[in-house]
Amino acid sequence: MDKIIGFIGTGNMGQAMISKLVQSSAVGKDRVVASEIAKPLREVVREKYGIKVFENAVDVAKEADYIVLSVKPNVYEIVLKDIKDHVKEGATVISIGAGISSKFLKENVREGVKYLKVMPNTPAMVGEGMSAVSVECDFSKEEMDDILSIFNTLGKTEIVSEKLMDAVTAVSGSSPAYVYMMIEAMADAAVLEGMHRHQAYTFAAQAVMGSAKMVLETGIHPGALKDNVCSPGGTTIEAVSVLENKGFRSAIIEAMRACAKKSKEMSK
């Protein structure tokens, strides 16, 4: 790719993306720039990733072909106002913030500037991210190839309609937190049974990763994969029975519904 990717803000999600893009043969550190108002963090990012880091977002807007807004959604309006008259001709503004609508982007960018909504997640840091792309503008094939190339560098990418973005927030944007809670609980139980803490986290995390890979690579329904582990009268079905009695599935569903509801309430 011969285009410049610019990040306004270098928090957790911004750095997760930057870390993979600078390692990518398709992008590399020479094609990534960023801005960060906090001087200590600016120096850390410059040193850690070897990229050009500005203090002012306007400098990114002047240089980047794809501008990723990796700041908190509550400051989007301020940032977009600052950079509005400085975005390069033909550049694209990419929102990765929860609750930011295409309508909001359209109202806050200069006429003729393209915009895009993307919902990535933090496993992008290890190349196992899941990104949802919602396309409301007319992009050329070359532009779409660039956009998908950027986010495929971080893991997997799917194009979805904007009306599904709240569901995406619940099922992948926020869900790493639920999975970490489950891994922590699994490890706690193993420690209770006498396993050392570090080893318990390794067993629990590898079990979760392997199970997810089985779903993705075999194409077998998760329910069928679960049934394959549950021998008649065995240990697994005993554990599954307890989970069902404790409302395991219901708790996950209700938590995700609450997450999606909050995403809707936050929408601009």
MISEFI-742658 format. One line per 3 residues: their letters; for each residue x, y, z of C-alpha. Coordinates in nm, 2 decimals. Last residue first. Layout:
BEGIN
A> X/Y/Z; ...;
This chain:
BEGIN
KSM> -2.47/1.05/1.81; -2.52/0.70/1.96; -2.46/0.66/2.33;
EKS> -2.81/0.52/2.40; -2.77/0.27/2.12; -2.43/0.15/2.26;
KKA> -2.59/0.12/2.60; -2.87/-0.10/2.45; -2.60/-0.32/2.28;
CAR> -2.42/-0.36/2.61; -2.74/-0.44/2.79; -2.83/-0.70/2.53;
MAE> -2.48/-0.85/2.56; -2.51/-0.88/2.94; -2.86/-1.04/2.90;
IIA> -2.73/-1.30/2.65; -2.43/-1.38/2.87; -2.64/-1.41/3.19;
SRF> -2.90/-1.62/3.01; -2.63/-1.86/2.88; -2.48/-1.92/3.23;
GKN> -2.81/-1.93/3.42; -2.68/-2.11/3.73; -2.87/-2.43/3.65;
ELV> -2.73/-2.43/3.30; -2.38/-2.39/3.43; -2.44/-2.66/3.68;
SVA> -2.56/-2.90/3.41; -2.26/-2.81/3.19; -2.02/-2.91/3.47;
EIT> -2.19/-3.25/3.51; -2.20/-3.29/3.13; -1.82/-3.24/3.13;
TGG> -1.74/-3.49/3.41; -1.93/-3.79/3.26; -2.27/-3.96/3.29;
PSC> -2.29/-3.99/2.91; -1.98/-3.82/2.75; -2.01/-3.44/2.69;
VND> -1.72/-3.33/2.47; -1.89/-3.40/2.14; -2.21/-3.23/2.27;
KLA> -2.02/-2.91/2.30; -1.89/-2.93/1.95; -2.25/-3.00/1.83;
GPH> -2.37/-2.69/2.02; -2.10/-2.48/1.87; -2.22/-2.58/1.52;
IGT> -1.94/-2.73/1.31; -1.76/-2.49/1.07; -1.44/-2.68/1.14;
ELV> -1.20/-2.38/1.13; -1.39/-2.10/1.31; -1.56/-2.31/1.58;
MKA> -1.25/-2.52/1.64; -1.04/-2.20/1.66; -1.27/-2.07/1.93;
SGM> -1.22/-2.39/2.13; -0.84/-2.37/2.10; -0.83/-2.01/2.22;
VAQ> -1.06/-2.09/2.52; -0.86/-2.40/2.62; -0.53/-2.21/2.57;
AAF> -0.65/-1.93/2.80; -0.76/-2.17/3.08; -0.45/-2.40/3.07;
TYA> -0.22/-2.10/3.06; -0.41/-1.91/3.33; -0.39/-2.22/3.56;
QHR> -0.02/-2.26/3.50; 0.05/-1.90/3.62; -0.18/-1.95/3.93;
HMG> -0.03/-2.29/4.04; -0.29/-2.57/4.04; -0.43/-2.70/4.37;
ELV> -0.80/-2.75/4.30; -0.88/-2.39/4.42; -0.61/-2.28/4.18;
AAD> -0.81/-2.46/3.90; -1.12/-2.28/4.01; -0.95/-1.94/4.01;
AMA> -0.81/-2.02/3.66; -1.16/-2.08/3.53; -1.28/-1.76/3.69;
EIM> -1.00/-1.56/3.53; -1.06/-1.72/3.19; -1.44/-1.63/3.22;
MYV> -1.36/-1.27/3.32; -1.12/-1.24/3.03; -1.39/-1.37/2.79;
YAP> -1.64/-1.11/2.92; -1.38/-0.83/2.86; -1.30/-0.96/2.51;
SSG> -1.67/-0.92/2.44; -1.68/-0.54/2.42; -1.61/-0.49/2.05;
SVA> -1.69/-0.84/1.95; -2.05/-0.95/2.03; -2.17/-0.64/2.21;
TVA> -2.02/-0.37/1.99; -2.12/-0.58/1.68; -2.48/-0.59/1.80;
DML> -2.47/-0.21/1.82; -2.31/-0.20/1.47; -2.59/-0.40/1.31;
KES> -2.79/-0.10/1.19; -2.47/0.02/1.01; -2.48/-0.28/0.77;
VIE> -2.19/-0.52/0.79; -1.86/-0.58/0.61; -1.65/-0.84/0.79;
TKG> -1.29/-0.83/0.89; -1.05/-1.08/1.05; -0.72/-1.02/1.22;
LTN> -0.53/-0.69/1.26; -0.37/-0.69/0.91; -0.73/-0.76/0.78;
FIS> -0.81/-0.41/0.91; -0.56/-0.22/0.69; -0.61/-0.46/0.39;
LID> -0.99/-0.41/0.41; -0.95/-0.03/0.39; -0.69/-0.05/0.10;
DME> -0.91/-0.30/-0.10; -1.21/-0.07/-0.04; -1.01/0.22/-0.18;
EKS> -0.89/0.03/-0.48; -1.25/-0.10/-0.55; -1.36/0.27/-0.54;
FDC> -1.56/0.39/-0.25; -1.91/0.53/-0.25; -2.00/0.63/0.10;
EVS> -2.21/0.44/0.36; -1.98/0.15/0.43; -1.99/-0.02/0.77;
VAS> -1.68/-0.22/0.85; -1.68/-0.47/1.14; -1.34/-0.57/1.28;
MGE> -1.23/-0.88/1.47; -0.88/-0.89/1.61; -0.65/-1.18/1.62;
GVM> -0.32/-1.01/1.52; -0.19/-0.98/1.87; -0.28/-0.62/1.93;
APT> -0.59/-0.67/1.72; -0.71/-0.86/2.03; -0.83/-0.50/2.13;
NPM> -1.14/-0.49/1.91; -1.23/-0.33/1.58; -1.56/-0.14/1.51;
VKL> -1.53/0.05/1.18; -1.74/0.34/1.05; -1.63/0.51/0.73;
YKV> -1.60/0.86/0.60; -1.54/1.03/0.26; -1.46/1.40/0.23;
GER> -1.66/1.57/-0.04; -1.82/1.82/0.19; -1.60/1.88/0.49;
VNE> -1.65/1.65/0.78; -1.88/1.69/1.08; -2.23/1.64/0.95;
KLF> -2.13/1.33/0.75; -1.96/1.19/1.05; -2.27/1.24/1.27;
KSS> -2.49/1.08/1.00; -2.25/0.79/0.97; -2.31/0.73/1.34;
IGA> -2.07/0.73/1.63; -2.19/0.51/1.92; -1.87/0.32/1.97;
GIS> -1.56/0.48/1.83; -1.36/0.34/1.54; -1.43/0.63/1.31;
IVT> -1.24/0.64/0.98; -1.20/0.97/0.79; -1.11/0.91/0.42;
AGE> -0.88/1.13/0.21; -0.95/1.24/-0.14; -0.84/1.60/-0.09;
KVH> -0.64/1.61/0.23; -0.81/1.70/0.55; -0.71/2.05/0.67;
DKI> -1.04/2.23/0.68; -1.21/1.98/0.91; -0.91/1.91/1.13;
DKL> -1.01/2.11/1.44; -1.39/2.06/1.40; -1.33/1.69/1.36;
VIE> -1.13/1.68/1.68; -1.39/1.88/1.88; -1.68/1.67/1.75;
YVN> -1.49/1.34/1.82; -1.42/1.44/2.18; -1.70/1.23/2.35;
PKV> -1.61/0.93/2.12; -1.28/0.88/2.30; -0.98/0.91/2.06;
SLV> -0.87/0.67/1.79; -1.01/0.87/1.49; -0.83/0.69/1.20;
IYD> -0.74/0.92/0.91; -0.68/0.74/0.58; -0.49/0.94/0.32;
AEK> -0.28/1.10/0.59; -0.05/1.41/0.57; -0.26/1.72/0.63;
AVD> -0.50/1.54/0.87; -0.20/1.41/1.07; -0.06/1.76/1.11;
VAN> -0.40/1.89/1.21; -0.41/1.64/1.50; -0.13/1.84/1.67;
EFV> 0.14/1.69/1.89; 0.28/1.49/1.60; 0.42/1.13/1.61;
KIG> 0.63/1.00/1.32; 0.67/0.62/1.36; 0.94/0.41/1.52;
YKE> 0.69/0.19/1.71; 0.81/0.20/2.07; 1.02/0.52/2.06;
RVV> 0.75/0.74/1.89; 0.47/0.58/2.09; 0.66/0.64/2.42;
ERL> 0.75/1.00/2.33; 0.39/1.08/2.24; 0.27/0.91/2.57;
PKA> 0.50/1.14/2.77; 0.39/1.45/2.56; 0.01/1.40/2.59;
IES> -0.15/1.56/2.29; -0.09/1.26/2.06; -0.08/1.26/1.68;
AVV> 0.00/0.96/1.46; 0.18/0.85/1.14; 0.20/0.52/0.96;
RDK> 0.33/0.46/0.61; 0.70/0.44/0.70; 0.62/0.20/0.98;
GVA> 0.51/-0.08/0.75; 0.20/-0.12/0.54; 0.17/-0.44/0.33;
SSQ> 0.47/-0.60/0.50; 0.30/-0.56/0.83; 0.50/-0.49/1.15;
VLK> 0.41/-0.12/1.15; 0.04/-0.21/1.10; 0.03/-0.46/1.39;
SIM> 0.16/-0.22/1.66; -0.04/0.07/1.51; -0.37/-0.11/1.55;
AQG> -0.32/-0.21/1.92; -0.17/0.14/1.97; -0.49/0.31/1.86;
MNG> -0.71/0.07/2.06; -0.52/0.13/2.38; -0.47/0.50/2.34;
TGI> -0.27/0.67/2.06; -0.50/0.96/1.95; -0.54/1.08/1.59;
FGI> -0.40/0.80/1.39; -0.28/0.84/1.03; -0.25/0.58/0.76;
IKD> -0.04/0.70/0.46; -0.11/0.54/0.12; 0.14/0.34/-0.09;
M> 0.00/0.00/0.00;
